[in-house]
Amino acid sequence: MDIEKYITSGILELYVAGTLSEQENLEVVALAAEHPEIKKEIEEIEASILALSKVASPKRSSVKGFNDVLNRIQDNTKVIPLNEKKSNWSSYLGWAAAIVLAVGFAWMYNQNTTLQSEINVASQNNELLEKQIEDAKTSLDKSQELLTTIRDKDIQVVALGGQAVSPTSYAKAYWNKREQKVFIDAQGLPEPPDGMVYQVWSLKLDPLTPTSMGLLEDFITDDNKVFALANPNASEAFGITLEPAGGSESPNLEQLYTLGAVSS
């Protein structure tokens, strides 16, 4: 660094006058601590200004220092005043407005998210309610159909008793020959294991000839456990077996849960 050039640049005079920025002041202080020549020059400038102030106004306190000298000089010399730093209030207000807007948008976003979540929950609840109503209507229709069937004068009720694999099981078959329809009341059957399903059979006894009437689908979720099946067969008995999911072509008699003969 060229110390002599730095000293003659005039920056030290501005430092003593107090017109430098905070950053520039710190730089001068650092250089003065590092270079004795700079420190000495600062002290000489301060001494010169102090002496000048005494000459210009002996009665004025030397404490007033440079400001008094500057006022005296300004009486006779045109000095270009340093521009005062403009207030940063407009910048601060801009930042404050931006923060307020950001907070407002965040609040609105959260409110919108909460509202959308509530709408989704309400929509799901409506769908669930509609399904429950539809299920109840279906169940009511089945109940009314069952009542109509069992009250028919031509209905034949067949009791199906438990067999060796499940002695406590029972069921009932309501057979309307004219409509070729059978309602199976399977309330007395245990829930089938996973991957298994109950299958209903129409039986001819001599020789034993089984014909599948269908499966008791959705047994676990069916509340009333009443299932409507078509039966165009000349049935002599009804049986219910436990079969693999999807049913079997012929009954597994080792898994025969209930059996009942049609009265002649």
Secondary structure, 3 states (H helix, E strand, C coil): CCHHHHHCCCHHHHHHHCCCCHHHHHHHHHHHHHCHHHHHHHHHHHHHHHHHHHHHCCCCCHHHCHHHHHHHHHHHCCCCCCCCCCCCHHHHHHHHHHHHHHHHHHHHHHHHHHHHHHHHHHHHHHHHHHHHHHHHHHHHHHHHHHHHHHCCCCEEEEEEEEECCEEEEEEEEEEECCCCEEEEECCCCCCCCCCEEEEEEEEEECCEEEEEEEECCCCCCCCCCEEEEECCCCCCEEEEEEEECCCCCCCCHHHEEEEEECCC
